[in-house]
Amino acid sequence: MAAFPPAQRIKLSGQLQPPGTAPAEVSLSVHQLPAAAQAQEAPTGATDSRTPAVVFCHGFPDLGYSWRHQLGPVAQAGFRVIAPDQRGYGGSSAPEQIEAYGLGQLCGDLAELLDALEIERAVFVGHDWGGFV
């Protein structure tokens, strides 16, 4: 059996932001949408359709708000960023039927979100259940 080298202590810098970035001061807008009833968006003013939007998908049991610390830096990097509340969480609709929470329905919500916001290209960032969706 191969031996692993001894673990080294990780030295933390004490910084809350990555080096070279300023604290994020980004205004968010909230959209009421047919599928994922609420989505936070930090617009950048960039209109180049070749640059994909970045959609942050939260995990269980979380909200789009949980991405608030990531939205600013990613928006400042020139991306349109969106953090929806997924079905059943936060400001979204919460159907009573368990069948309404299948993977097909959850993915369909994200597709409808992109259509409603007229987004042609997107990169998805997920945490926990949001990464699976």
VENFENPE-V85225 format. One line per field, one symbol per residue. burial: + if it has 16 or more other ideal C-beta (glycine too) atoms within 10 Angstrom, else -. Layout:
burial=???
This chain:
burial=-----------------------+-+-+----+-++++++++-+--------+++++++--+++++++-+++++++--+++++++++-++++-------------+--++--+---+----+--+----+--+
